[in-house]
Structure formats: C-alpha cells, structure tokens
Amino acid sequence: MDLKVRIGKTLLPNPVCVASGTFGYASEMAGVMDLNALGGVFTKAVTLLPRKGNPPPRIVETPAGMLNAIGLANVGADAFIKTKMPFLRKIKPAVFVNVAGMDLPDYEGVVRKLEPVKGIDGYEINISCPNVKKGGVNFSSSPEETRKITRALRRLTKRTLIIKLSPNVTDITAIARVCEDEGADAVSLINTLVGMAVDIYRKKPRLANIFGGLSGPAVRPVGVAMTFKVSRCVKIPVIGIGGIVTASDALEYIIAGASAVEIGTGNFLDPDTPVNVLEGIRKYMRERGVARISDLTGSIKI
C-alpha cells in the first residue's frame, strides 16, 4: 500500500499528523508513543515573543469534547529555535511550525526568523484561533485580510505554506479560494468553534477568558462538512481536523476530500490515538484492496 501524501513541496510518509496545541513540540511525547510512525508533526504555536497565554481556568471538559482558552502560550521564536528545533530535527515525520501573531508584522517576523533554520518542512499559519484578543480569527473572518497575510508570507518563503482556517465564518469556501489564489500550498480545517460554559452555582463563566475553542468528537460533523465543501472549490490539498479519535473518523475526512488529517483532542484521550488511527486506515485499505491512499481522497459518492 502506498500511504504517501504530497502537501505542497513536502512528501508525508502517511496522512496521519498531530495537530498544533495538542502535542507540544513533540519532545513531550517521546517515550509515550512512536513519534516516527507519524506522517507529520504540527508544532504548538510559535509567536515572535514569548506568551504566557490567558489566565486560568482555561480548560473545561464538555460532552464529547473540551473547551480551551490557552491563548497561544508559547516560548517565543528565539527559544523555539534554540530549545525545540534540535529535537524536531531528529524525528522522521515532516515538521510544520504553527505560526501565530497579533498583526501581520508579527507573522512576518516569525517566518523571517525561521527561514534560515534547518529541519522545518513548512509553516501552518494560524489565522483562526478564537481565544485571543487580537490576531487569530480576526484574519480568517475576512477574505481581504486573509489575502494580505497569505500574499505577504508567500513572498517570504518557498517552504510549504498551509493556512489554517476557522469554522467561525459565513463562507469558509471564500476564504479557502483566497488562500489558493495567493499561492498557499494547502489549507487545514477546522480550527475550534467558539464556545462557552457557565458555572450555574457561581453564575459565572467557567473559563477566565469567558469564551473558548470547542474541540473533540462533537465538532467532527462540522469539520467533515467544511472539508467536503472546501475540497470541491479548490485544487490545493485540504487537511482535515476536528474530532478524530478512530480510523473511521479519519476516513470520513479523507473520503470527503481531505488529503491528510490532524489529530488533536484525541491525543489527550490516548497518546496512541494517531498510531491506532494509522493502523486502522491500513486495515481498511487491505480489506478493500485499496492500493493508494490518494485513491480514497474525495472518493465520496453523491
């Protein structure tokens, strides 16, 4: 079976990746699961300067998922290069750095710092985080803002450029088309849905930030639907994200149009989730005589 997937200039050994913000910088999971079984690692977000993130409490469990308002807490670009990249250079999966910022110069600054660094296959540009006051979803809710940031970053790098899209928009296909028009190699979707939880006894929000991002199995039907819609309106690869915990979940995305998938909240439930998903995909292909994973992408019958 041929499980290889090409995303822009990057050839993934298989379509199963881990999502930004749920896997740290990979070193945290060493010894817990087989990192080298993965197709790709999408790092925790990297911003130009270190960020402490939002005040606690910033995680709330929900039925079939969780709300998070971490607020892009991270070590910053300089510390990432110095302390995180040495480990990331040693692993076999493709390495995509998730890049975030408060404004366009922030995003440009991170990419400029990372460009000379070896061991990076590409960037996933996070224009869709719903739990920060500036940046984040502000970019992905506007086709023109998306156009500006995609065009600017495309000019800065020849590496694989992936734009991570928000479901919290009126028409995600319009945003995806802009990304393709401005030279993005792929889009990844969906980021979390805006959600809120209330403590009925204190009559206060359960998150200090009030709002958070909803992830987990509860959002999977939304992710699959948006993957289906986007894959039919762009020619660049679509990477599906949202609520994947089994091989069946991943295959829904792939058959709906995703070239690859990212596993997020599932990593918290069981660190072996990505490996189990990959083995389940292999089993499905063996049982049905599917020679190439690419034959499954977009194979849905309407």
Residue pairs with C-beta under 8 A, 6 or more apart in sequence:
1 282
1 285
1 286
1 290
1 291
1 292
1 293
2 291
2 292
2 293
2 294
3 13
3 14
3 15
3 39
3 278
3 281
3 282
3 293
4 11
4 12
4 13
4 14
4 293
5 11
5 12
5 14
5 15
5 39
5 237
5 259
5 260
5 293
5 294
6 12
6 237
6 259
7 40
7 94
7 122
7 160
7 162
7 185
7 186
7 237
7 239
7 259
7 260
8 122
8 159
8 160
8 161
8 162
8 185
8 186
8 237
9 121
9 122
9 158
9 159
9 160
9 185
10 40
10 94
10 96
10 121
10 122
10 160
11 94
12 39
12 40
12 93
12 94
12 260
13 39
13 92
13 93
14 38
14 39
14 278
14 281
14 293
15 39
15 250
15 254
15 258
15 259
15 260
15 261
15 281
15 293
16 38
16 39
16 250
16 260
16 261
16 263
16 274
16 277
16 278
16 281
17 38
17 39
17 40
17 41
17 42
17 93
17 94
17 96
17 239
17 260
17 261
17 262
17 263
17 274
18 26
18 38
18 40
18 41
18 42
18 262
18 263
18 264
18 267
18 274
19 42
19 241
19 262
19 263
19 264
19 267
20 42
20 43
20 44
20 45
20 98
20 124
20 126
20 164
20 262
21 44
21 45
21 68
21 70
21 98
21 264
22 263
22 264
22 265
22 267
22 268
23 29
23 41
23 42
23 43
23 44
23 267
24 43
24 44
25 43
25 44
25 80
25 84
25 87
25 88
26 35
26 41
26 43
26 87
26 88
26 91
26 95
27 84
27 87
27 88
29 35
29 267
29 271
30 87
32 271
33 271
33 272
33 274
33 275
34 275
35 41
35 91
35 92
35 93
36 91
36 92
36 93
37 274
37 275
37 278
38 92
38 93
38 274
38 278
39 93
39 94
39 260
39 278
40 93
40 94
40 95
40 96
40 121
40 260
41 88
41 91
41 93
41 94
41 95
41 96
42 96
42 98
42 124
42 188
42 262
43 80
43 84
43 88
43 95
43 96
43 97
43 98
44 74
44 98
45 72
45 74
45 98
45 99
45 100
45 126
45 129
46 74
46 75
46 76
46 77
46 80
46 97
46 98
46 99
46 100
46 110
46 114
47 72
47 74
47 76
47 77
47 99
47 100
47 101
47 102
47 106
47 110
48 76
48 77
48 101
48 106
48 109
48 110
48 113
49 76
49 77
50 74
50 75
50 76
50 79
51 71
51 72
51 73
51 74
51 76
52 71
52 73
53 70
53 71
53 72
53 73
53 74
54 69
54 70
54 71
54 73
54 131
54 132
54 208
54 209
55 208
55 209
56 208
57 206
57 207
57 208
58 68
58 69
58 70
58 71
58 207
58 208
58 209
58 212
59 66
59 67
59 68
59 69
59 70
59 212
60 66
60 67
60 68
60 197
60 206
60 207
60 212
62 195
62 197
62 214
62 216
62 218
63 218
64 216
64 217
64 218
64 243
65 214
65 215
65 216
65 217
65 218
65 219
65 243
65 265
66 214
66 215
66 216
66 265
66 268
67 195
67 196
67 197
67 206
67 207
67 212
67 213
67 214
68 131
68 192
68 212
68 213
68 215
69 131
69 207
69 208
69 209
69 211
69 212
69 213
70 131
71 131
71 132
71 209
72 100
72 126
72 129
72 132
72 136
74 80
74 100
75 83
75 84
77 109
77 110
77 113
77 114
78 113
80 97
81 113
81 114
81 117
85 117
85 119
85 120
88 95
88 119
88 120
89 95
89 118
89 119
94 121
94 122
95 119
95 120
95 121
96 120
96 121
96 122
96 123
96 124
96 160
96 162
97 114
97 120
97 122
97 123
97 124
98 123
98 124
98 125
98 126
98 164
99 107
99 110
99 111
99 114
99 123
99 124
99 125
99 126
100 106
100 107
100 110
100 126
100 129
100 132
100 135
100 136
101 107
101 109
101 110
101 135
102 132
102 134
102 135
103 134
103 135
104 148
104 149
104 152
106 135
107 125
107 149
107 152
107 153
108 152
108 153
108 156
111 123
111 153
111 156
111 157
112 156
114 120
114 123
115 156
115 157
115 159
120 159
121 159
121 160
122 159
122 160
122 161
122 162
122 185
123 153
123 157
123 159
123 160
123 161
123 162
124 162
124 163
124 164
124 188
125 149
125 150
125 153
125 161
125 162
125 163
125 164
126 136
126 164
126 191
127 135
127 136
127 137
127 139
127 140
127 145
127 146
127 149
127 163
127 164
127 165
127 166
128 136
128 137
128 139
128 140
128 164
128 165
128 166
128 168
128 190
128 191
129 135
129 136
129 137
129 191
129 213
130 136
130 137
130 166
130 168
130 191
130 192
130 193
130 194
130 211
130 212
130 213
131 192
131 209
131 211
131 212
131 213
137 166
137 168
137 191
138 145
139 145
139 146
139 149
140 146
140 164
140 165
140 166
140 169
140 175
140 191
141 166
141 168
141 169
143 174
143 175
143 178
146 163
146 175
146 178
146 179
147 178
147 181
147 182
150 161
150 163
150 178
150 179
150 182
150 183
150 184
151 182
151 183
153 161
154 161
154 182
154 183
154 184
160 185
160 186
161 183
161 184
161 185
161 186
162 184
162 185
162 186
162 187
162 188
162 239
163 179
163 184
163 186
163 187
163 188
164 187
164 188
164 189
164 191
165 172
165 175
165 176
165 179
165 187
165 188
165 189
165 190
165 191
165 226
165 230
166 172
166 175
166 189
166 190
166 191
167 189
167 190
167 191
167 192
167 193
167 219
167 222
167 223
167 226
168 193
168 194
169 175
172 189
172 190
172 226
172 229
172 230
173 229
173 230
173 233
173 234
176 187
176 189
176 230
176 233
176 234
176 238
177 233
177 234
179 187
179 234
179 236
180 187
180 234
180 235
180 236
184 236
185 236
185 237
186 236
186 237
186 238
186 239
186 259
187 230
187 234
187 236
187 237
187 238
187 239
188 238
188 239
188 240
188 241
188 262
189 223
189 226
189 227
189 230
189 238
189 239
189 240
189 241
189 242
190 219
190 222
190 223
190 226
190 227
190 241
190 242
191 213
191 241
192 212
192 213
192 214
192 215
192 219
193 213
193 214
193 219
193 222
194 211
194 212
194 213
194 214
195 211
195 212
195 213
195 214
196 205
196 207
196 210
196 211
196 212
197 205
197 206
197 207
197 212
198 204
198 205
198 206
199 205
199 206
215 242
215 243
215 264
215 265
216 243
216 265
217 243
217 245
217 249
217 265
218 243
219 242
219 243
220 242
220 243
220 244
220 249
220 252
222 242
223 240
223 241
223 242
223 243
223 253
224 240
224 242
224 252
224 253
224 256
225 256
227 238
227 240
227 253
227 256
227 257
227 258
228 256
228 257
228 300
230 238
230 257
231 238
231 256
231 257
231 258
231 298
232 257
237 259
237 260
238 257
238 258
238 259
239 258
239 259
239 260
239 261
239 262
240 250
240 253
240 254
240 256
240 257
240 258
240 260
240 261
240 262
241 261
241 262
241 264
242 264
243 249
243 265
243 266
244 250
244 253
244 261
244 262
244 263
244 264
244 266
244 273
244 277
245 263
245 265
245 266
245 269
245 270
245 273
245 277
246 276
246 277
246 280
247 276
247 277
247 278
247 279
247 280
247 281
247 283
247 284
248 280
249 277
250 261
250 263
250 277
250 280
250 281
251 281
251 284
251 296
253 261
254 261
254 281
254 293
254 296
254 297
255 296
255 297
255 298
255 299
255 300
256 298
256 300
257 297
257 298
257 300
258 297
259 294
259 297
261 277
263 273
263 274
263 277
266 273
266 274
266 277
267 273
267 274
270 276
281 293
284 290
285 291
285 293
285 296
290 296
